[in-house]
Structures are given as structure tokens and as C-alpha cells.
């Protein structure tokens, strides 16, 4: 009898164990509705919720418009000693709060030298060459700044890629020859999209902060471009390229020239080509130069070099910002200093998504963070 009771106890224990196994296995099976049943998860430990040492990255979108600009007084002299409180910025006419302010005096330069080599410039090609070489030798700092040279007549052509070697740049510039039509807008568009959009990055802790600059020497008379002027300006604005233009529409003479027939040539009004050059410069925050003499051309280059070393930078977060791809007009003012003029790009595009034309550098135009306009 005792043996039978022991046997019953053993059988009961085995049946109980089997039932527990079946119940446990049932948790791991799919329910009749197809959803997988999972046991309730235990609350995460505090250190797993928000541990700054866990290596997790939390991304947030910060739409900042970054504007580089220069300030000139009544005599067109640079004003380098202003502070944040001196400026007001407007987006579509509405005042904005300045979030960041700095004086940019030592940014690495990425310069595109665009030389008009069409037939219309044939008798002035030597002046272009000499002045361009002089500018590069005076502005470029070896191992910090870089430049490329592009010529354009029927079509644009890069004759020297980005380099800090002024000797290599000089050699290619002096080999240029004139001939053919004029495709200015194609040259500006290609220089922005293929060269200045993603320029070589400098080494260091901030490898993405560079200053994109284009020096365009031409008479402004385009007759062959497949791209329009608006397309060229828009891409320059999207890629944060500031264009400085030098007009060649006058017959340049030297100050030592004694022939009265030559020295009497002066420009008293802007030609249609000059007005085009002026628009390219002003829409991108640059400056147009209309020299009367060869010596004036050298001074123009010196002025550009000085401007590149004496700039301000402000950043603001646009109120009610919408990534709709629309062009937004911006204006920077110095209200307490009458006669001061601010030279900055006139707007930005609120890009709906990052695209191939969007520079990835910090110094790029428009909002920064996960998206830039």
C-alpha cells in the first residue's frame, strides 16, 4: 500500500512538471490571432534610459541661416570693429534674433579664378593674366588656401585643379589664349557645381569651415550658355559662393601711357555686360569692379583680398521656418551707423531635402543641422 502511494506521488509530480512545461512553451507560441505573445518587459534601469556614456546619438533639427558679410563706410573702406549689438537681420522683412556672431578674419579660402578667353577679350588677355597671377600670389597662403583656374569661351574648362602651389597656377594662367564665343553662365554654374560645391577640406579640428570665393574676369557679354543667368545665381547662392567680378569692357591703359587717344578712354556709364556682372556680384554678397586703368585692376584685387580677411558672420533661426524650397530674402542692417553699407548675399533657398547641390560644410548657406535650405 505504501509502495502504491509513493508511485502515485511520483506520477503526480511528473504530471505537474509536464503541465508547467506546456504552459511555459505556450508563451513562446503564436496566439490564434497571429500576434506573438511576449512576457511583460522588465522596466529599464535608470542608467539604460539616458546614459550620456552609452554612446547613443540623439539628433535634433536646428535650422540656422548663416550669413557672411562685410561692412563699408561712406568712403568704401572696411569697418572691422563692430559688435553683435550693432546689427539687425531681417528674413522676408521680419526681424530675427541673432543666435551666433563672430568676426571671420582667418578662414581658409577656396578660390575659383574664372578667366574670359573669348575673342572679345583678345586684346586684354595679357592684363587678365598679369593681374590674376598678382592676386593669387598676394592672397593665397600655402598649405591653408587653395585655388583653381577655369577658362571659358565656347565652354568652360578647368586648366588647373585646386592647389596651393601658386607657381602651378601662374604657369597655367600664362598659357591661356583667346578665341571663341562667351559662355559666362555655364562657367559660373559648372564652377559652383563641380568645384566649389565640395572643395578640398583643410586639416584640423574644424575641417569643414572654408570660404568659397569666385573671381570672374569678363566683359559680361554671354552669347553661348545653355544655363540661364538666374540658374547660375541660384546655384552660387545654394553653394555659398561669393562672386567678385572684374569688368574688362574698357580698353585698359597704363598710368604711364602718354598717347592722348588712349588715355582719353574712360567709362562714364555701365554697359549691359557691366550690369550683368554687377548683378552676379550683388546677389551673392560680392562686389563688382570697373577699373579704368591696369593699375586700377591691381587695386581691385587688393581690395578683394582685404575683404576676404575682414568679415562678420551671424546666424539666426528663422521664425516659422518651412522647408518649402522657396527663396527667402534676407537683409542685414547697421541702424546706428548712418552711411555704413552691408555687403551680404540677398537670400537663401529653404531646401525641402538635402540634395547633391547642398554643401555639407558648416560655413554653407542656410539652416544647419539635419537639414539646410
C-alpha angles and dihedrals in degrees: 000000000000090000090053091051091051090050091051091050091052091048091049092050092050092049090050092050091049091050092052090051091051092050092049092049091050091064089061095050127086117263120239090262092058097248116126114243115227127185113246111278117242115245113269117251114254091249091058095053101060113356111158089201094056093090094240117145120219111199124200129178116245114180106202125169109212117200126188115197147155130225124218130189128222090283092052091251121143118259106208103165106071125121135215093268091061093066137073123187128202129197113197087344095305120117116245134202112248108230100180134020132180143155111244108208105141110035117148108254128228106191130188112200108201115190124193106226098172124128091262090066098044097111092047101044093103091056090050091051097048095046094045092052091047091052095049093047092050098043109032117089112203115245091011111054126044135189140185130204124225126181124198135194116127088357138356120267130183106224095176125025124217112306141145090218103110090188092060091047091050093050093053094045092052091052094060119118130192127240142115136037130313126262103173099155092049089051093051091045095049094044090055098042100041105026116019096034092074106013123177111286121232120235123252141070093312105040095163102059110098137141114238113209135173124198108198118189113188147111089250096237106133118188107154111039121127090199121070127237090250092054091051093049093046093052091047089053093046092051095043094243116158112207124211114189131201116198119221096181093113127070100252117220134186122250087238091060113119101182105109091205089063101036091053091067106106133156113238098165138026117257121221088261090051090054090053091052090048092053093049089053100042096046091055099041096259133114137250121224126200107188123194096195137032085246089056089056091057089050090050091057092047090052091052091051091051092050093051089058097047112053139130129223127204130176129195138173109237115236113242090004115190123186094225100134090246124144113249121202116223131191131190118200138186098206099177095052112067115206095025115126125202119214110202138133111282100228151335139233118247095224112208091210139006109271139181091271094054112103114225095212124113091235092058122120124268135013119351132208122062091345137028128196 
